[in-house]
């Protein structure tokens, strides 16, 4: 891993879910309150794979649409 550190501005980061991994300008970094460290090539590859899998999962969930058991509000409580 590189020992180079870089202070991060929250407005210019792309955090991976709730992790300490952040992508900035095409480079993955591990971020802490005291600074950040660039990831090595193997960890970068794994983070790219994880980010792609998470994006695919988000798209799959979005494509499902609303749950089948959800009814329009006017039908709730009415039986036939």
C-alpha positions as CSV (number, residue, x, y, z in Angstrom):
1,X,0.0,0.0,0.0
2,X,1.1,3.5,-0.6
3,X,2.0,5.6,2.4
4,X,0.9,8.9,0.7
5,X,-1.9,10.6,2.6
6,X,-4.4,13.1,1.4
7,X,-7.0,15.1,3.3
8,X,-10.5,14.6,1.9
9,X,-13.4,17.0,1.4
10,X,-16.7,15.3,2.0
11,X,-18.3,17.2,-1.0
12,X,-15.8,15.6,-3.4
13,X,-15.8,11.9,-2.3
14,X,-17.6,8.8,-3.5
15,X,-18.0,6.5,-0.5
16,X,-18.7,2.8,-0.9
17,X,-21.8,2.2,1.2
18,X,-21.0,2.7,4.9
19,X,-17.3,1.7,4.5
20,X,-14.1,3.7,4.9
21,X,-13.4,3.1,1.1
22,X,-13.8,6.2,-1.0
23,X,-13.2,6.6,-4.7
24,X,-11.8,10.0,-5.8
25,X,-10.5,10.8,-9.3
26,X,-10.5,7.1,-10.2
27,X,-8.4,6.1,-7.2
28,X,-9.7,4.1,-4.2
29,X,-8.6,5.4,-0.8
30,X,-9.1,4.1,2.8
31,X,-10.2,7.2,4.8
32,X,-10.0,8.0,8.5
33,X,-10.4,11.2,10.5
34,X,-6.6,11.7,10.4
35,X,-6.3,11.4,6.6
36,X,-6.4,8.7,3.8
37,X,-4.1,6.1,2.3
38,X,-4.3,5.0,-1.4
39,X,-5.2,1.3,-1.9
40,X,-2.8,-1.2,-3.6
41,X,-3.8,-2.8,-7.0
42,X,-5.3,-6.0,-5.5
43,X,-7.5,-4.1,-3.0
44,X,-8.5,-1.7,-5.8
45,X,-9.6,-4.6,-7.9
46,X,-11.7,-6.0,-5.1
47,X,-13.3,-2.6,-4.4
48,X,-14.1,-2.2,-8.1
49,X,-15.7,-5.7,-8.1
50,X,-17.7,-4.9,-4.9
51,X,-18.9,-1.5,-6.3
52,X,-20.0,-3.2,-9.5
53,X,-21.9,-5.9,-7.7
54,X,-23.6,-3.4,-5.4
55,X,-24.6,-1.3,-8.5
56,X,-26.0,-4.3,-10.2
57,X,-28.0,-5.3,-7.1
58,X,-29.4,-1.8,-6.8
59,X,-30.5,-1.9,-10.4
60,X,-32.1,-5.4,-9.9
61,X,-34.1,-4.2,-6.9
62,X,-35.2,-1.1,-8.7
63,X,-36.4,-3.2,-11.6
64,X,-38.7,-5.2,-9.3
65,X,-41.0,-2.3,-8.9
66,X,-43.4,-2.0,-5.9
67,X,-44.2,-5.1,-3.8
68,X,-47.0,-7.1,-5.1
69,X,-48.9,-7.0,-1.8
70,X,-49.1,-3.2,-1.9
71,X,-52.5,-1.9,-2.7
72,X,-53.6,1.7,-3.7
73,X,-54.7,3.6,-0.6
74,X,-58.4,3.6,-1.6
75,X,-58.5,-0.2,-1.6
76,X,-57.0,-0.8,1.8
77,X,-59.6,-2.0,4.2
78,X,-62.3,-2.8,1.6
79,X,-63.3,-6.4,1.1
80,X,-65.4,-7.8,-1.7
